[in-house]
Amino acid sequence: MHELSIALGIVDIAEKETTKANAKKVDLIELEIGTLAGIEIDSLDFVWPSAVKDTVLEHAKKKIHVIQGQAKCSDCDTLFNLNNMYDSCPNCHSFLKAIIHGKELKVKALEVS
């Protein structure tokens, strides 16, 4: 379950940014997670309490913005939504595509106090 290491990485980012801002704790953390990022949000939610215990994120509210996968077909230039990396173009059925959105894993915002 790599979600624990991801959660610990998020804690590390939050602690560094809190220190930079001379703050004591985080009140809100906003994350962007793409549907193609390989992150199981349920698993992240499961490990979150253990990862944030005794950190600046322990009492923070967590908001996750899920970013839908989107691609552009390399053969016909059609833009389309992806549910997984191996989806083909709905127009020409080609598998050649450029991923535009959906692989994100970002700390979008922190509200500190």
GIMONOR-V917999 format. One record per backbone hydrogen bond with DSSP energy under -0.5 kcal/mol. CO is the residue of the C=O (numbers start at 0). NH is the residue of the N-H. E is the energy in kcal/mol with one decimal. If there is no record, write none. Layout:
co:nh:e
CO:NH:E
CO:NH:E
//
This chain:
co:nh:e
0:3:-0.9
1:5:-1.8
2:6:-2.7
3:7:-2.4
4:8:-1.8
5:9:-2.1
6:10:-2.2
7:11:-2.1
8:12:-2.1
9:13:-2.7
10:14:-2.7
11:15:-2.2
12:16:-2.5
13:17:-2.3
14:18:-2.1
15:19:-2.2
16:20:-1.7
17:22:-2.5
18:21:-1.4
24:112:-2.4
26:60:-2.6
27:110:-2.7
28:62:-2.8
29:107:-2.1
29:108:-1.4
30:32:-0.5
30:64:-3.4
31:105:-2.5
32:66:-2.0
33:36:-1.5
37:39:-0.5
38:40:-0.8
39:43:-2.4
40:44:-2.7
41:45:-1.7
42:46:-2.1
43:47:-1.6
44:48:-0.6
46:50:-2.2
47:51:-2.3
48:52:-0.8
51:54:-1.8
54:57:-1.6
55:25:-2.4
56:59:-1.3
60:28:-2.7
60:62:-0.5
62:30:-3.0
62:64:-0.5
63:65:-0.6
64:32:-2.4
65:67:-0.6
66:34:-2.6
68:81:-2.4
69:99:-3.1
69:100:-1.7
70:79:-2.5
71:97:-2.4
72:76:-1.3
77:72:-2.8
79:70:-2.9
81:68:-0.7
83:86:-1.7
88:92:-1.5
93:88:-2.8
94:96:-0.6
95:73:-2.4
95:74:-0.6
97:71:-2.2
100:69:-2.4
101:35:-2.7
101:36:-0.6
103:33:-3.1
105:31:-2.5
105:107:-1.0
108:29:-2.7
109:111:-0.6
110:26:-3.6
110:27:-1.4
//
